[in-house]
Structures are given as C-alpha cells and as structure tokens.
Amino acid sequence: MALLVDGIAILLSDSISATQLVHCYAVLKQFVIDFELLYGQDNMSFNVHLCLHLTSSVRAWGPLWTHSAFVYEAFNAKLLDMMKGTQAVPLQICKTFALQRSLPVFMSRATASGSCTSEYKTIFQSLLSGATRLQHSETVNGVTFLGRYRLRQLNSDHLVAMHYVATHVPRKQVAQYYDRIVVHGEVVHCSSYCQHLKRNSNTVLLDDDSVFSIEHFIKANLLSGTDAYALGYHLQLLSAPICKHPSTALKLSHLLPVTRIVGPLIAIRADRIVRKCIFIHMPHKEVDIVCRQLNMFEYCT
C-alpha cells in the first residue's frame, strides 16, 4: 500500500518533474505486481490495471487533480448545496444552476446601465463569490485575525516565548489573544480551538520547512510596532524513512515522522506560516506523522 501512496501523492502534487514521473511508474508497476501476489489474480480488477497508465496521463495532461475523476467527485458537494428539500431534486438543481449562471449577466447589464448603486454591487459580489461577511476581523501585515479577541497580560511563559522575536518585551506587556487567523488564504486555528472542532488544524509548515504546532495567536504592540505572532512548539523531525521496499526506492516525502518530544514554547511571526499540515497521531507507535498538503487546489479551509 505504501507503493500506491507514494506514487499517487507525487502525481497529485502541484508540480512534477520528469524524474519523479519515472519513479512513479516504477512504484505503481511494483504495486500492481505485489497486488496480484498478495490478493490473487481474481482480484486484479480494471481499476488496479489503470494504475499502470496514470503516469502517462500525468505526462500528457498534468497532475491528476487537473483531469481525473477527483475533480468531478468534488463537485458533488456543490450539487448538494443546490438542494433545499427532498422533493423535485433535479428541478431544484437546474433552477439553482440557471440562477448562478444568470447572475454575472444581470450584474454586467446593471453596471453598464449606470443605475446600479454601490450597495447593489456589493450584494451582487457576495452572491457571486458565495463569501460570508465576517463580523469581526482585522488584518495586520498580511495576517487576518478572526473573531473577537481576549485582552490579557503576558504570563511568564509567554513573556519568555516573545523574546524569541523581540529583543525587549515589557514585563507587563498586554496582548490581544485570538483563536483563528487567515494567512496565505488558509484558515489556521490554535490548539485550544481545535479541541472544539475535533480535528487538528494547528500544525503548520513554516518558511524554513520546519513543522510548528500552534498554541496561541496574539497581536502585540512591541517596540517594532503592532504585529501578528503565533506561540507554539517546533516538532522534531526524524530522518529515518517510514517504511522501505526491497524492489523500489520508496520516497513518501510528503509524510514526515516526528517525535513526541517538543521544543520550548517560542513565538514566531505569524506570516512565516506557509501551509497547514495534517497531523496523524499513531497511538501504537513511538512517533507521529505529519502529512504535507500535496497541492493547494483540492483542500478547503
């Protein structure tokens, strides 16, 4: 199974080299061979055979997310949003789809007539984008804080952590604490907020390729001015591979094993966050797994 994961992960990346394509064909071919040995010829279905053609498809058409069935399956969620009841479902979808296609035409006509006010333009834009208006948000140096803040004085641990980003922090420094931010188009949460979500959205990849677990977001006005910070811990990466295969050089470069020993609580500038990661707890292992996002086109925030 690791062979399949390795090959598909690379083919779903946002950029793929010719050398990687050669590697993908090798691991997927070996996967098909091992599949027959493990499960028998009777289970060699057409879908298993198609694994041999995925590399050539990517070479001709680009990454899998640009042309595979994944895109069309993801559209099922949009179809569900077009239904508001259990009666006449096809008619509901057709009417909603027709309305969505007509809105740009209505907007262009209203704008061209010169009688469209700014309020109507705002309504049209919100309908076209589907975005909801945030009641409380504030942007600082490219980082947008979401929701209401809690005003607190830095405790001793947070005061020490802030010295990693500032040479001088007043002992009675007051900061605004937040649970969520938007950075590089992604919504990132702190650990306490994730406990209510029942999912991990506080493990991120930084601009130096290190993995960071976020405990708090704060906005503070230090000597350098007001800025956005994240308090948390660096996760220690392991160099040993997750698994090996005797016939191929498994990469699994998107899966990063980390120890459960974390570093000290430190502060970083929040704009150093590059991407969210998927944290996988391995209860029966001595290490956990952090999974990089393969591309930025199939993930919703």
C-alpha positions in Angstrom: 0.0 0.0 0.0 2.9 2.4 0.6 3.8 2.0 -3.1 0.4 3.2 -4.1 0.5 6.1 -1.6 3.9 7.2 -2.8 3.0 7.2 -6.5 -0.4 8.9 -6.1 1.0 11.5 -3.7 3.6 12.6 -6.3 1.0 12.6 -9.1 -1.3 14.8 -7.1 1.4 17.5 -6.4 1.2 21.0 -7.9 4.5 20.4 -9.9 6.0 17.2 -11.0 9.4 16.6 -12.7 10.3 14.1 -15.4 12.5 12.2 -12.8 9.5 11.9 -10.5 7.4 10.5 -13.3 9.9 7.7 -13.8 9.8 7.0 -10.1 6.0 7.0 -10.0 5.8 4.5 -12.9 8.3 2.2 -11.1 6.4 2.2 -7.8 3.0 1.9 -9.3 4.1 -1.0 -11.5 5.6 -2.7 -8.5 2.3 -2.1 -6.6 0.4 -3.9 -9.4 2.8 -6.9 -9.3 2.6 -7.1 -5.5 -1.2 -6.8 -5.6 -1.5 -10.0 -7.6 0.9 -11.8 -5.3 -1.0 -10.7 -2.2 -4.6 -10.9 -3.3 -4.6 -13.3 -6.2 -5.3 -12.9 -9.9 -9.1 -13.0 -9.4 -8.9 -9.6 -7.6 -6.9 -7.9 -10.4 -9.7 -5.6 -11.4 -9.6 -3.0 -14.2 -9.0 -0.2 -11.6 -5.8 -2.0 -10.5 -4.7 -2.2 -14.1 -5.3 1.6 -14.6 -2.5 2.3 -12.1 -0.1 1.4 -14.9 -1.5 4.3 -17.1 -1.6 7.1 -14.5 1.9 8.2 -15.2 1.4 8.6 -18.9 -1.8 10.5 -18.2 0.0 13.0 -16.0 2.8 13.3 -18.6 0.2 14.2 -21.2 -2.3 16.2 -19.2 -0.6 17.4 -16.0 -1.2 16.4 -12.3 -4.2 14.2 -11.6 -6.2 16.9 -10.0 -6.4 18.7 -13.4 -8.2 16.0 -15.3 -9.0 12.9 -13.1 -12.3 11.9 -11.6 -11.4 13.6 -8.3 -12.5 16.9 -9.7 -15.9 15.7 -10.7 -16.5 13.8 -7.5 -15.6 17.0 -5.5 -18.4 18.8 -7.5 -20.9 16.6 -5.7 -20.7 18.9 -2.7 -21.7 21.8 -4.8 -24.7 19.8 -6.1 -25.8 19.1 -2.5 -25.7 22.9 -1.8 -28.2 23.4 -4.7 -30.8 21.3 -2.9 -33.0 22.6 -0.1 -35.6 19.8 0.1 -36.4 16.2 -0.8 -39.0 17.0 -3.5 -38.2 17.6 -7.2 -34.4 17.4 -6.6 -33.4 17.6 -10.3 -35.6 20.7 -10.8 -34.1 22.3 -7.7 -30.6 21.7 -9.1 -31.5 23.0 -12.5 -33.1 26.2 -11.2 -30.2 27.0 -8.8 -27.7 26.3 -11.6 -29.5 28.6 -14.0 -29.7 31.3 -11.4 -26.0 31.1 -10.7 -25.2 31.3 -14.4 -27.5 34.3 -14.8 -26.1 36.4 -12.0 -23.0 37.5 -13.9 -25.1 38.6 -16.9 -27.5 40.6 -14.6 -24.6 42.2 -12.9 -22.9 43.3 -16.2 -26.2 44.7 -17.5 -26.9 46.6 -14.3 -23.4 48.0 -14.2 -23.5 49.1 -17.8 -26.8 50.9 -17.4 -25.2 53.2 -14.8 -28.1 52.9 -12.4 -26.5 50.2 -10.2 -25.6 51.7 -6.8 -22.6 50.6 -4.7 -25.0 48.7 -2.3 -26.4 46.6 -5.2 -22.8 45.9 -6.5 -21.8 44.7 -3.0 -24.8 42.3 -3.0 -24.0 41.0 -6.5 -20.4 40.4 -5.5 -21.4 38.5 -2.4 -23.8 36.3 -4.3 -21.2 35.6 -7.0 -18.4 34.8 -4.6 -20.5 32.9 -2.0 -18.4 34.5 0.7 -19.9 35.4 4.1 -19.2 38.7 5.7 -17.2 38.4 8.9 -18.5 40.5 11.8 -15.1 40.8 13.5 -11.8 40.7 11.6 -8.6 42.7 11.5 -5.6 42.4 9.2 -2.0 43.1 10.4 0.9 42.7 8.0 -0.9 40.3 5.7 -2.4 38.2 8.6 -6.1 38.5 9.3 -7.4 37.8 12.8 -10.9 36.3 13.0 -13.4 36.8 15.8 -13.2 38.7 19.0 -10.0 39.0 21.0 -9.3 38.4 24.6 -7.1 41.1 26.2 -4.5 39.6 28.6 -1.2 40.4 30.2 1.5 38.0 29.0 2.2 35.4 31.7 5.8 34.3 32.4 5.9 31.5 29.8 4.5 33.7 27.1 6.8 36.6 28.1 9.8 34.3 27.7 8.5 33.0 24.4 8.1 36.5 23.0 11.8 37.1 23.5 12.5 34.8 20.5 11.1 37.5 18.2 11.8 40.7 20.2 14.8 42.0 22.0 12.7 43.8 24.5 9.3 42.9 25.9 7.9 44.8 28.8 7.2 42.7 31.9 3.6 43.9 32.0 3.0 43.6 28.2 -0.6 43.3 27.3 -1.6 41.5 24.1 -4.8 40.5 22.2 -5.3 36.7 22.1 -7.2 35.2 19.1 -8.2 31.6 18.2 -8.1 31.9 14.4 -6.2 33.6 11.6 -6.2 33.7 7.9 -2.7 33.5 6.3 -1.9 32.9 2.7 -5.6 32.2 2.0 -5.9 29.4 4.7 -7.7 29.5 8.0 -5.4 28.3 10.8 -6.6 27.6 14.4 -4.8 27.4 17.7 -4.8 24.1 19.6 -7.5 25.1 22.2 -9.9 26.0 19.3 -9.2 22.7 17.6 -10.4 20.8 20.6 -13.9 22.0 19.9 -13.6 21.2 16.2 -12.4 17.6 16.9 -9.8 18.0 14.2 -6.2 19.2 14.0 -5.8 22.5 12.2 -2.9 23.9 14.3 0.0 22.0 12.8 1.7 24.1 10.1 4.7 24.2 7.8 7.0 27.3 8.2 9.0 29.1 5.6 12.2 27.2 6.7 10.4 23.8 6.2 10.1 23.2 9.9 6.9 21.9 11.5 5.2 24.0 14.1 2.3 23.3 16.5 0.4 26.5 17.4 -0.9 27.1 20.9 -2.0 30.8 20.7 -2.3 33.7 18.2 -1.6 37.1 19.6 -1.4 40.6 18.4 1.0 42.8 20.3 2.4 46.3 20.0 6.2 46.0 20.8 9.0 48.4 20.0 8.9 47.5 16.3 5.1 48.2 16.1 2.0 46.1 16.1 2.4 42.6 14.6 0.9 39.2 14.5 2.5 36.3 16.3 2.0 32.6 16.9 3.1 30.9 20.1 3.8 27.2 19.9 6.3 24.4 19.7 8.6 23.1 17.0 8.1 19.4 16.3 11.3 17.4 15.9 11.6 15.7 12.5 13.1 12.3 12.2 15.4 11.4 9.3 14.6 7.7 9.2 12.2 6.6 6.5 8.7 5.5 7.4 8.9 2.2 5.5 11.1 0.5 2.9 10.5 -1.8 -0.1 13.1 -4.2 -1.4 12.5 -3.5 -5.1 12.0 0.2 -5.2 13.3 3.4 -3.5 10.2 4.5 -1.6 10.2 8.2 -1.1 6.9 9.1 0.8 8.4 12.6 1.0 5.0 14.1 2.0 4.9 12.1 5.2 7.1 13.5 7.9 7.7 11.3 11.0 8.0 13.5 14.2 8.9 12.6 17.8 6.6 13.3 20.7 9.4 15.4 22.3 8.6 19.0 21.6 10.9 22.0 21.9 10.4 25.0 24.2 7.4 27.3 23.8 8.5 30.1 21.4 6.9 32.9 19.4 7.2 33.3 15.7 5.8 35.9 13.3 2.5 34.6 12.0 3.3 35.5 8.4 6.0 32.7 8.5 3.3 30.1 8.2 3.3 28.7 4.7 0.8 25.8 4.8 -1.4 23.8 7.1 -0.4 20.1 7.6 -2.4 17.1 8.6 -1.3 15.7 11.9 -1.7 11.9 12.3 -1.4 10.5 15.8 0.0 7.0 15.9 -1.1 5.6 19.3 0.7 2.3 19.0 3.9 3.8 17.6 6.7 5.8 19.2 6.4 8.5 16.5 3.6 10.5 14.9 3.1 11.5 11.3 2.8 15.0 9.8 1.4 15.0 6.2 2.2 17.9 3.9 -0.6 19.2 1.7 0.1 17.8 -1.8 -1.4 20.9 -3.6 -3.4 23.9 -2.8 -6.3 23.2 -5.2 -8.1 20.2 -3.5 -8.1 21.5 0.1 -10.7 23.7 1.6 -10.0 25.9 4.6 
